[in-house]
Amino acid sequence: MAPTKKNNHILVLVRHGESEWNRRNLFTGWHNPDLSEKGLIEALVAGRLLKAEGLTFDIAFTSRLKRAQRTLDIILSELGQSNIEIRYSEALNERHYGDLCGLNKDEARERWGEEQVQVWRRSYDIPPPGGESLKDTAERVLPYYEEEIWPELKAGKTVIVSAHGNSLRALIMTLEGLSAEEILEREFATGAPIIYRLSPDGTVIERKDLLPSRSLDAPPEDVV
């Protein structure tokens, strides 16, 4: 059975829709591209999936980056909830890729070698030059969750967080009790909400992944 509003402590996590830099295969980090056309559609579909679940939200959290904010705005608009409280924080920003930011992934491999780039991308605690590791990202995401997001959940509110692949990895690692190796193997589709029902102490009781059942190659008729 899908979680509904009557179950307290509902947390929805969603990775932003595809950005223009995702489309171009660039390391993005804290750079601020907007959603691509596909990303706009993904955000709309995410809103429709959540609407089909009967979910409404009491409060929303997102990063300081446009792609996550735009995804959240589209979802809330689809739910008819554009006026709820939204809190913005750099703590939820994507992992900072340092000197890799703005580079095509193939260009980065040519410059530093495929093995080194893979180490930066898939190790837990080795950052790229001038950037953050996933461990560094977790060290800002998790205190923010404990201090700002969890108190709202603990109070019985239904919460949505629109953020990024690695900031969400850091949070999911803690929620699900995953090891560094396990979380690095997890992939998160853009625009695909994850619904958690939590116990009063914050442990996960139920997880449900909402995945689009249709191709996103062609937009719905009302997308412009």
C-alpha positions as CSV (number, residue, x, y, z in Angstrom):
1,M,0.0,0.0,0.0
2,A,1.3,3.4,-0.9
3,P,2.0,5.9,1.9
4,T,-0.6,8.6,2.2
5,K,-1.0,11.9,4.1
6,K,-2.7,10.1,7.0
7,N,0.7,8.4,7.8
8,N,2.8,10.9,9.8
9,H,6.5,11.4,9.1
10,I,6.3,11.2,5.2
11,L,9.4,12.4,3.4
12,V,9.7,12.7,-0.4
13,L,13.1,13.1,-2.0
14,V,13.4,14.0,-5.7
15,R,16.4,14.6,-7.8
16,H,16.0,17.6,-10.1
17,G,15.0,17.0,-13.8
18,E,17.7,16.8,-16.4
19,S,19.6,20.1,-16.7
20,E,21.2,21.6,-19.8
21,W,24.6,20.6,-18.5
22,N,23.4,17.0,-17.8
23,R,22.3,16.9,-21.4
24,R,25.7,18.1,-22.5
25,N,27.5,15.5,-20.3
26,L,29.3,18.3,-18.2
27,F,30.4,18.2,-14.6
28,T,28.0,20.7,-13.0
29,G,28.5,20.9,-9.3
30,W,27.6,24.4,-8.0
31,H,27.2,25.9,-11.5
32,N,23.7,27.0,-12.2
33,P,22.2,25.8,-15.5
34,D,18.4,25.6,-15.9
35,L,16.5,22.5,-16.8
36,S,16.5,21.1,-20.3
37,E,13.3,20.5,-22.2
38,K,13.4,16.9,-21.1
39,G,14.0,18.1,-17.5
40,L,10.9,20.3,-17.6
41,I,8.9,17.3,-18.7
42,E,10.5,15.1,-16.0
43,A,9.5,17.6,-13.3
44,L,5.9,17.7,-14.6
45,V,5.7,13.9,-14.6
46,A,7.1,13.8,-11.1
47,G,4.3,16.1,-10.0
48,R,1.7,14.0,-11.6
49,L,3.1,10.8,-10.0
50,L,2.9,12.4,-6.6
51,K,-0.6,13.7,-7.3
52,A,-1.7,10.1,-8.2
53,E,-0.4,9.0,-4.8
54,G,-2.7,11.5,-3.1
55,L,0.2,13.3,-1.5
56,T,0.1,16.9,-0.4
57,F,2.9,18.7,1.4
58,D,3.2,21.0,4.5
59,I,6.7,22.3,3.8
60,A,9.4,22.0,1.1
61,F,13.2,22.2,1.1
62,T,15.5,22.8,-1.8
63,S,19.0,23.9,-2.7
64,R,20.3,27.3,-3.9
65,L,20.6,26.0,-7.4
66,K,18.1,26.8,-10.2
67,R,17.6,23.2,-11.5
68,A,16.4,21.9,-8.1
69,Q,14.2,25.0,-7.4
70,R,12.6,24.9,-10.9
71,T,11.8,21.1,-10.4
72,L,10.2,21.9,-7.1
73,D,8.2,24.8,-8.4
74,I,6.8,22.6,-11.3
75,I,5.9,19.8,-8.9
76,L,4.2,22.1,-6.4
77,S,2.3,23.8,-9.3
78,E,1.1,20.5,-10.5
79,L,-0.2,19.7,-7.0
80,G,-1.8,23.1,-6.6
81,Q,0.5,23.9,-3.7
82,S,2.6,26.8,-5.0
83,N,2.0,28.8,-1.8
84,I,3.5,26.4,0.8
85,E,6.6,27.4,2.7
86,I,9.8,26.7,0.9
87,R,13.2,26.8,2.6
88,Y,16.4,27.2,0.5
89,S,19.9,26.2,1.6
90,E,23.4,25.7,0.1
91,A,23.6,22.7,2.4
92,L,21.5,20.8,-0.1
93,N,23.5,21.9,-3.1
94,E,25.1,19.3,-5.4
95,R,28.6,18.1,-4.6
96,H,31.2,20.7,-5.7
97,Y,33.3,19.2,-8.4
98,G,36.1,21.8,-8.2
99,D,38.4,21.9,-11.2
100,L,36.1,19.4,-13.0
101,C,33.2,21.8,-13.1
102,G,32.2,22.8,-16.6
103,L,34.3,20.1,-18.3
104,N,32.8,17.4,-20.5
105,K,33.4,14.1,-18.8
106,D,35.3,12.8,-21.9
107,E,37.6,15.9,-21.7
108,A,38.2,15.3,-18.0
109,R,39.3,11.7,-18.8
110,E,41.7,12.9,-21.5
111,R,43.2,15.5,-19.1
112,W,43.6,13.3,-16.0
113,G,43.1,9.8,-17.2
114,E,40.0,7.6,-17.0
115,E,41.2,5.8,-13.8
116,Q,41.8,9.0,-11.9
117,V,38.4,10.6,-12.9
118,Q,36.7,7.4,-11.9
119,V,38.4,7.6,-8.5
120,W,37.1,11.1,-8.0
121,R,33.6,10.2,-9.2
122,R,33.1,6.9,-7.3
123,S,35.2,7.1,-4.1
124,Y,33.6,8.2,-0.8
125,D,36.3,10.4,0.6
126,I,38.7,11.4,-2.3
127,P,37.7,14.8,-3.7
128,P,38.6,16.1,-7.1
129,P,41.1,19.1,-7.0
130,G,39.4,22.1,-5.5
131,G,36.2,20.2,-4.9
132,E,34.2,18.0,-2.5
133,S,34.1,14.2,-1.9
134,L,30.8,12.6,-1.1
135,K,32.0,12.5,2.6
136,D,32.4,16.3,2.5
137,T,28.9,16.7,1.0
138,A,27.5,14.5,3.7
139,E,29.1,16.7,6.4
140,R,26.9,19.6,5.3
141,V,23.8,17.7,4.3
142,L,23.3,15.6,7.4
143,P,23.5,18.4,10.0
144,Y,21.0,20.4,7.9
145,Y,18.7,17.4,7.9
146,E,18.9,16.9,11.6
147,E,18.5,20.6,12.5
148,E,16.0,21.8,9.9
149,I,14.2,18.9,8.1
150,W,13.8,16.2,10.8
151,P,12.1,18.6,13.3
152,E,9.3,19.2,10.7
153,L,9.0,15.5,10.0
154,K,9.0,14.7,13.8
155,A,6.1,17.2,14.2
156,G,4.1,15.1,11.8
157,K,4.4,17.2,8.7
158,T,4.7,15.8,5.2
159,V,8.0,17.1,3.6
160,I,9.4,17.2,0.1
161,V,13.1,17.8,-0.6
162,S,14.2,18.7,-4.2
163,A,17.9,18.4,-4.5
164,H,20.8,16.7,-6.4
165,G,22.2,13.3,-7.0
166,N,25.0,13.5,-4.4
167,S,23.3,15.6,-1.8
168,L,20.5,13.0,-1.9
169,R,23.0,10.2,-1.8
170,A,24.4,11.5,1.4
171,L,20.9,11.7,3.0
172,I,19.8,8.3,1.7
173,M,23.0,6.7,3.0
174,T,22.0,7.7,6.5
175,L,18.2,7.1,6.2
176,E,18.8,3.5,4.9
177,G,21.9,2.7,6.9
178,L,24.0,2.0,3.8
179,S,27.8,1.7,3.7
180,A,30.0,3.9,1.6
181,E,30.3,1.2,-1.0
182,E,26.6,0.5,-1.1
183,I,25.6,4.1,-1.6
184,L,28.1,4.6,-4.4
185,E,26.5,1.8,-6.3
186,R,23.1,3.4,-6.1
187,E,21.8,5.4,-9.1
188,F,19.0,8.0,-8.9
189,A,17.0,8.9,-11.9
190,T,16.3,12.5,-12.6
191,G,12.7,13.5,-11.7
192,A,11.9,10.2,-10.0
193,P,10.4,10.8,-6.5
194,I,11.2,8.5,-3.6
195,I,8.6,8.3,-0.8
196,Y,9.7,7.3,2.7
197,R,7.5,6.6,5.6
198,L,9.5,7.1,8.8
199,S,9.0,5.9,12.4
200,P,8.8,8.4,15.2
201,D,12.5,8.0,15.8
202,G,13.3,8.6,12.1
203,T,14.1,5.1,10.9
204,V,12.7,4.0,7.6
205,I,9.5,1.9,7.7
206,E,8.7,1.9,4.0
207,R,10.2,3.1,0.8
208,K,8.5,3.5,-2.5
209,D,10.1,4.6,-5.8
210,L,7.9,6.4,-8.3
211,L,9.2,5.8,-11.8
212,P,7.6,7.2,-15.0
213,S,5.8,4.5,-16.9
214,R,5.9,6.4,-20.2
215,S,8.8,7.6,-22.5
216,L,9.8,11.2,-22.0
217,D,10.9,11.6,-25.6
218,A,7.6,13.2,-26.5
219,P,6.2,15.9,-24.1
220,P,2.6,15.9,-22.8
221,E,0.4,18.2,-24.9
222,D,0.2,20.9,-22.2
223,V,4.0,21.3,-21.8
224,V,5.5,24.3,-23.5
